[in-house]
C-alpha cells in the first residue's frame, strides 16, 4: 500500500525511484522529506496516508534535522494536534 503517487512532484523525491519506496519501512524518512520540501498537496497526502497522529509523532521526534524550522512550521500549519 502506498499514498496516491500522482500527488507528488518528481522534485520531492529527486534522488529516489518513487515506485520503489517502501512506504512503511521508510515512514520517518518520507514524512521528514515531505514536511521539509513538500508543497501543500504533498503534505496533505502524507497526512491522509499515515494519519495525523503518526505524522505528528515523527515530526515531534526530530531534534537534529537541518530542516527542523520548516518541519515545525508545516506541523503547526497542517496538523491539528
C-alpha positions, 0 to 999 in steps of 0.5 A: 500500500502506498499514498496516491503517487500522482500527488507528488512532484518528481522534485520531492523525491529527486534522488529516489525511484518513487515506485520503489519506496517502501512506504512503511519501512521508510515512514520517518524518512518520507514524512521528514522529506515531505514536511521539509520540501513538500508543497501543500498537496504533498503534505496533505497526502502524507497526512491522509496516508499515515494519519495525523497522529503518526505524522505528528509523532515523527515530526515531534521526534526530530531534534537534529534535522537541518530542516527542523524550522520548516518541519515545525512550521508545516506541523503547526500549519497542517496538523491539528494536534 
